[in-house]
Amino acid sequence: MGVFVFLPLVLPLSAWPVARLAEHHLHPRTATRLLTAVAAVMALCSTLCLGLLMVVGTAQLPGNPLPDGWSDPEVRQAVPYDEIAGKAAIPALLAVALVCGRLAWRHRRVRRRAQAALGELPGRGVAVLPDAEPYAYALPGGGRAGRGRIVVTTGLLRQLAAGERRALFAHERAHLAAGHHRYLLAVQLAARANPFLRPLRTAVAYTAERWADEESARVVGERRVVARAIGKAALLSRGAPVPSLAGFAAPGPVPRRVAALLGPAPALRVRPPAFTAMGLALWAAAAGTLLSAMSSANSAVTMVLILRAATPL
């Protein structure tokens, strides 16, 4: 194990360059999937690292529930440990469990309350609220068969032209069809498990909106119409009323989204050229993710084998 058990705690720093560059140089769909996968793997590895530090570092503390064989001097010599790090890992793990559990519970509660409030409104795919406040968002459905609904207010529909309304509905349908709420929830959980992953959370929130923008532009066929609709909705509203829901005028760099729509459609490339800034950043993120996973797996397997041999039958 040794120092390798600490690597997953700091290796998320290697993903910062790719988070920034992916927003500009990758197709939004590719960037969203890539950054979410990197964040999820690194968060799991860092959480496993904290668990290993806690188990190994506190085996000799009085009153621990571990088998006596785990605190044998020969076992302690075979498994390097740090008692200070082990003690510090206990509140860290409790904090991770608390903040992640609270986020998951809040996300579920918001969805259920919104679904219950909209349950009596007519229309399965679109719910139009008689509200003068202009906003629109995509509400995911419950269960595997739930298709979700598009929620929009009359206050926003009155301000948009016919083509802009079509862009709005295409944008929100893209959120539902691609399951963007899952990507957003995954990176939010990862950022709470390891604060070094917060830049990836911000990047995925932006690329998911850009993904929906590009899908809307493909359906409408006029990029300028979508750009005008997004800009107008951003000036009129504050986005979704709840941060966990994907809104048409979501908070964030709306001018960048509009500028991207005024330019050509991004090329759908899975892998950029290796000897470019984007390619080098991807290699760095891939190496950091792989090293984090290997370090966690190596430490976990080593600890399990040694402690299993030390545990009496």
Buried (B, 14 or more C-beta within 10 A) or exposed (E): BEEBBBBBBBBBEBBBBBBBBBBEBBBBBBBBBBBBBBBBBBBBBBBBBBBBBBBBBBBBEEEBEBEEBBBBEEBBEBBBBBEEBBBBBBEBBEEBEEBBEEBBEEBEEBBEEBBEEBEEBEEEEBBBBEBEEBBBBBBBBEEEEEEBBBBBBBBBBEBBEEBBBBBBBBBBBBBBEBEBBEBBBBBBBBBBBBEBBBBBBBBBBBBBBBBBBBBBBEBBEEBEBBBBBBBBBBEBBEBBBBBBBBBBBBEBBBEBBBEBBEEEEBEEEEEBEEEEBBBBBBEBBBEBBEBBBBBBEBBBEBBEEBBEEBEEE
